[in-house]
Amino acid sequence: MPNGILVFVEHRQGAINKTSFEAVAAAQALGAALGQEVSAVVLGADAGFAHEIAGYKLSRVISAENPKLAEYTPDAYTDAMEQVVRATTPQYVVMPHTYLVRDYAPKLAARFGKGLISDCIRMKAEGSSVTFTRRIFLGKMDADVVAKGEPPVFVTFQSGAYRGEQAERGEGASVEPMQVEVGEVRMRPEAPFQEVKQAVDLSKADVIVAVGRGIKSQENIALAEKLAEVLGGDIAASRPICDAGWLPIDRQIGSSGQTVAPKLYVALGISGAIQHLVGMKNSSTIVAVNKDPEAPIFDIADYGIVGDLFEVVPVLTEELKKLKG
Ligand SMILES: Cc1cc2nc3c(=O)[nH]c(=O)nc-3n(C[C@H](O)[C@H](O)[C@H](O)COP(=O)(O)OP(=O)(O)OC[C@H]3O[C@@H](n4cnc5c(N)ncnc54)[C@H](O)[C@@H]3O)c2cc1C
């Protein structure tokens, strides 16, 4: 009888990636809701990364090993994961929604005759039934998905859907090496894909100050930059600002930009369109400044200032400077 949650932990370029810890947090939440154990699986030529993830609250870490897994290829990863899933018979296989997972996970699911519930933003367990929610039509609608039929259920979570630091640490899970067979590998990996050369990775920022159309001109962005500076944060923007070329595209937050979850997100003159919200709604604390009290950004803001940003921001910056001495 299939049981348990298996979470796939991805590593690239010598490190476990951030979204893998988010996937661990998601898997732990699912395990707690269903009263099932959570195991992790790490693929590689050796057990190096398995020991790193064993510090989390997991029942065990499976280190699927084969020299052909030293570098990522969809053929090798699919072969290895198929064997691990068949050997461990989990009910759910949880994965981060990364480029790598997007590449091989549909093929893995197809080997089991299953679909992939991809890019989920949340889930809800009622009894033994789990509803996964994913955004459709460019974030305009949410679809609730319940898997029917026999396990395993393959699911991926959007970056930011869970917080990596919420992944619970544990006593030290046992690492179980598993030698896996890998068949023919038909592709040769090239250097990993980089989204934009020297792109700013806002997903790692603790503080983000984002500007929207309310900033009115490119010159006025300096105002927000000063605030970002005292807060030790990064500058970001809504789409119209990047479309206008006032800030580079790698500063855009939203459905066609970056997804972020900083500790503090300050939204200046941003209305709160759904395409923007999907990129930042998981921030720990959201502060919005907008002169329109009905602006939808206030629906998700923890602190809202109804006012003219050109009056509010200089005062805020000065007061913060004073606080910092
Ligand atoms: C396919 C698609 C993808 C998209 N992807 C993205 C995306 O990734 N990211 C994104 O952000 N958008 C995206 N959009 C665009 C999105 O729908 C909105 O148009 C956009 O987010 C609005 O940006 P904004 O809030 O800066 O501007 P507006 O909606 O024009 O809002 C400006 C706000 O500033 C306030 N304001 C004006 N003056 C002041 C002042 N002096 N002081 C304080 N407040 C003031 C106004 O009250 C208003 O609420 C996408 C749209 C589509 C169709």
The ligand as an SDF file (V2000), in Angstrom:
LIG
                    3D

 53 58  0  0  0  0  0  0  0  0999 V2000
    0.3450   38.7360  -19.3560 C   0  0  0  0  0  0  0  0  0  0  0  0
    0.6110   39.7980  -18.3480 C   0  0  0  0  0  0  0  0  0  0  0  0
    1.7100   39.6630  -17.5320 C   0  0  0  0  0  0  0  0  0  0  0  0
    2.0050   40.6410  -16.5900 C   0  0  0  0  0  0  0  0  0  0  0  0
    3.0870   40.4920  -15.7660 N   0  0  0  0  0  0  0  0  0  0  0  0
    3.3170   41.4070  -14.8180 C   0  0  0  0  0  0  0  0  0  0  0  0
    4.4120   41.2550  -13.9120 C   0  0  0  0  0  0  0  0  0  0  0  0
    5.1820   40.3060  -13.9620 O   0  0  0  0  0  0  0  0  0  0  0  0
    4.5710   42.2100  -12.9730 N   0  0  0  0  0  0  0  0  0  0  0  0
    3.7570   43.2990  -12.8350 C   0  0  0  0  0  0  0  0  0  0  0  0
    3.9800   44.1100  -11.9320 O   0  0  0  0  0  0  0  0  0  0  0  0
    2.7330   43.4580  -13.6920 N   0  0  0  0  0  0  0  0  0  0  0  0
    2.5030   42.5630  -14.6790 C   0  0  0  0  0  0  0  0  0  0  0  0
    1.4880   42.7620  -15.5450 N   0  0  0  0  0  0  0  0  0  0  0  0
    0.7990   44.0680  -15.5420 C   0  0  0  0  0  0  0  0  0  0  0  0
   -0.2730   44.1880  -14.4690 C   0  0  0  0  0  0  0  0  0  0  0  0
   -1.4970   43.7050  -14.9760 O   0  0  0  0  0  0  0  0  0  0  0  0
   -0.4590   45.6420  -14.0590 C   0  0  0  0  0  0  0  0  0  0  0  0
   -0.7680   46.4070  -15.2100 O   0  0  0  0  0  0  0  0  0  0  0  0
    0.7570   46.2630  -13.3820 C   0  0  0  0  0  0  0  0  0  0  0  0
    1.1990   45.4270  -12.3290 O   0  0  0  0  0  0  0  0  0  0  0  0
    0.3970   47.6130  -12.8350 C   0  0  0  0  0  0  0  0  0  0  0  0
    1.5640   48.2280  -12.3680 O   0  0  0  0  0  0  0  0  0  0  0  0
    1.4600   49.3910  -11.2990 P   0  0  0  0  0  0  0  0  0  0  0  0
    0.7880   48.9090  -10.0750 O   0  0  0  0  0  0  0  0  0  0  0  0
    2.8270   49.9510  -11.1560 O   0  0  0  0  0  0  0  0  0  0  0  0
    0.6050   50.5160  -12.0430 O   0  0  0  0  0  0  0  0  0  0  0  0
   -0.8950   50.9770  -11.8430 P   0  0  0  0  0  0  0  0  0  0  0  0
   -1.8240   49.8370  -11.8580 O   0  0  0  0  0  0  0  0  0  0  0  0
   -1.0980   52.0860  -12.8010 O   0  0  0  0  0  0  0  0  0  0  0  0
   -0.9040   51.5610  -10.3580 O   0  0  0  0  0  0  0  0  0  0  0  0
   -0.2470   52.7140   -9.9380 C   0  0  0  0  0  0  0  0  0  0  0  0
   -0.6470   52.9570   -8.4900 C   0  0  0  0  0  0  0  0  0  0  0  0
    0.0630   54.0620   -7.9900 O   0  0  0  0  0  0  0  0  0  0  0  0
   -0.8010   54.8130   -7.1600 C   0  0  0  0  0  0  0  0  0  0  0  0
   -0.2840   56.1800   -7.1400 N   0  0  0  0  0  0  0  0  0  0  0  0
   -0.2530   57.0940   -8.1350 C   0  0  0  0  0  0  0  0  0  0  0  0
    0.3690   58.2170   -7.7210 N   0  0  0  0  0  0  0  0  0  0  0  0
    0.7420   58.0070   -6.4370 C   0  0  0  0  0  0  0  0  0  0  0  0
    1.4160   58.7940   -5.4590 C   0  0  0  0  0  0  0  0  0  0  0  0
    1.8560   60.0330   -5.7540 N   0  0  0  0  0  0  0  0  0  0  0  0
    1.6140   58.2680   -4.2400 N   0  0  0  0  0  0  0  0  0  0  0  0
    1.1910   57.0060   -3.9310 C   0  0  0  0  0  0  0  0  0  0  0  0
    0.5420   56.2220   -4.8070 N   0  0  0  0  0  0  0  0  0  0  0  0
    0.3290   56.7060   -6.0500 C   0  0  0  0  0  0  0  0  0  0  0  0
   -2.1700   54.7030   -7.8050 C   0  0  0  0  0  0  0  0  0  0  0  0
   -3.1860   54.9230   -6.8480 O   0  0  0  0  0  0  0  0  0  0  0  0
   -2.1400   53.2720   -8.3300 C   0  0  0  0  0  0  0  0  0  0  0  0
   -2.7080   52.3840   -7.3740 O   0  0  0  0  0  0  0  0  0  0  0  0
    1.1710   41.7890  -16.4890 C   0  0  0  0  0  0  0  0  0  0  0  0
    0.0620   41.8980  -17.3090 C   0  0  0  0  0  0  0  0  0  0  0  0
   -0.2160   40.9220  -18.2270 C   0  0  0  0  0  0  0  0  0  0  0  0
   -1.4430   41.0480  -19.0890 C   0  0  0  0  0  0  0  0  0  0  0  0
  1  2  1  0
  2  3  1  0
  2 52  2  0
  3  4  2  0
  4  5  1  0
  4 50  1  0
  5  6  2  0
  6  7  1  0
  6 13  1  0
  7  8  2  0
  7  9  1  0
  9 10  1  0
 10 11  2  0
 10 12  1  0
 12 13  2  0
 13 14  1  0
 14 15  1  0
 14 50  1  0
 15 16  1  0
 16 17  1  0
 16 18  1  0
 18 19  1  0
 18 20  1  0
 20 21  1  0
 20 22  1  0
 22 23  1  0
 23 24  1  0
 24 25  2  0
 24 26  1  0
 24 27  1  0
 27 28  1  0
 28 29  2  0
 28 30  1  0
 28 31  1  0
 31 32  1  0
 32 33  1  0
 33 34  1  0
 33 48  1  0
 34 35  1  0
 35 36  1  0
 35 46  1  0
 36 37  1  0
 36 45  1  0
 37 38  2  0
 38 39  1  0
 39 40  1  0
 39 45  2  0
 40 41  1  0
 40 42  2  0
 42 43  1  0
 43 44  2  0
 44 45  1  0
 46 47  1  0
 46 48  1  0
 48 49  1  0
 50 51  2  0
 51 52  1  0
 52 53  1  0
M  END
$$$$
